[in-house]
Amino acid sequence: MAHFLPLSRVARLVGESRSAIQRRIHAGELATFDGMVEMGELLRVFPDVRWEDDGEFRRVEEIKAKAFARRVYERALPAKEVLAERLFEMGREFAAAKTLLLHYDEVLRFLDDKLDDVAEAGAARPAVQQAVIDLKLWLRQALAARPSDTERAQALLAQENVMRIMSAQVTVLPAGHEFFVEGNDTLLEAALRAGIPLNYGCSNGNCGDCRARLVSGQVKKVHPHDFVLKESEKAEGDFLLCSYTAVSDVVVEAGIAGADDIPHQEIVTRVKAVEVLNERIAVLHLTAPRSQRLHFLAGQRVTLAIGDSGGELSGEYPVASCPCEDRHIELHIQRDNSPLARHVFEDLAKEDRVRIEGPRGHFVMKLDSRRPVIFIAWEEGFAPIKSLVQHAMSLEIAESIHLYWAAGSVAASGGHYQDNHCRAWADALDEFSYRPLDAAGGAEAVAESILALHPDLRRADIYAAGPLDFLHVLQTGALARGLSPLGWHGEAR
């Protein structure tokens, strides 16, 4: 009886990214059936993986071993109603499998009796009788034998069962994005944590902008909502992503937000920290209210405003954090002659109020691309690039990621002020490369040094942020090397 697993769960089980699993499939190393991987095939391709040492097993053991406070349990585990539903569904599957095995046992008993009858009837023909006896012996030996991968198969099934209890997989149509719902997250919260920008408005059940349609699986309402759905809409499977969680693996039809779909917002945030990295760059960490997180896409910009209407300081900055970081908003402030920058460096303190307006901009990720991605930043253009890099990593859709950052001296521009982050990404991910470059050589020299490493760009997407002259040289050279015009994404800084 074959057992099939979805690709996202396979990736979690073996500790590889989903894009890495896809590469194995395209290379013919891993066979699939309707987008699923059969357990025997998984055991064949990954003979060295020790299932019990990874994933949710470790999480469960940590929860049991450490006397976690109740609030930690609530964050790590699904709600008891959802947990009960998942266990009940797993119990039904177990009962169905056991019933089928009992049926197979009865069939084998019947076959054994029939073979005895054939053997008796063939007493006058020794060759026939011996063949039946040999067949019965082989059947008994085959049923008694344990397959070589029995223990690993049992560990795999146990690991997958724990994963299914702890989390549910969600597939979003028609885009095809996949993510997992864990703990007490709603479908909307889980999608945003995974970097998937589903359409939503208020996120608390009032506007109905996050309405979706359930195609398969089971969802459960965990938060009330004031938005009224018609009975005919409910009958067709409509529900609000912000109010429901997934009980089982589900497939939903839902809209993905584009740059023009996100409404203008005004949010009063609090300063979490002002991190002065050097004499030229400060990183401003803000926290949005629990009831009003900032809805934006990676690579977009916002306007900061500090003070009252009588003496307000304002400026526009790209968001450097990923939308998947929940309420955290990161902005990179360069020391210049603006009053806002001076205030951030000299006077802004923890818990001060900062108003954010926006977002704006179309320098955003192309979510339907599975090609290699090249990110290029010139000096402070690293801020939007950082947001895009983190978004790409959270989505796990890029075949590979290359990051180039050209910067001058610390005194002139701040230098490679978060070089440690970039090197950490490269160390942690197999398909991630990072190269810091010296901007002192000029736009043409930097562009040529990057393009020389990528002579064929027919299967690539480029995201570049920097001055216009640099972007022009880079784009011209990239197109000459086969880059599709649709693969070019530039943001002038």
Secondary structure, DSSP 8 states (H G I E B T S, - for coil): ---EEEHHHHHHHHT--HHHHHHHHHTTSS--BTTEEEHHHHHHH-TT--GGGSHHHHHHHHHHHTT--HHHHHHHS--HHHHHHHHHHHHHHHHHHHHHHHHHHHHHHHHHHHHHHHHHHTTT-HHHHHHHHHHHHHHHHHHHS--TTHHHHHHHHHHHHHHHHHEEEEEEETTTEEEEEETT--HHHHHHHTT--B--SSSSSSS-TTEEEEEES-EEE-S---S---HHHHHTTEEETTTEEESS-EEEE--B--TTTS--EEEEEEEEEEEE-SSSEEEEEEE--TT------TT-EEEEEES-TTS-EEEEEEB-S-GGGTTEEEEEEE--S-HHHHHHHHT--TT-EEEEEEEE------TT--S-EEEEEEGGGHHHHHHHHHHHHHHT--S-EEEEEEE--HHHH--STTHHHHHHHHHH-TTEEEEEEEGGG-HHHHHHHHHTT-S--TT-EEEEEE-HHHHHHHHHHHHHTT--GGGEEEEE-
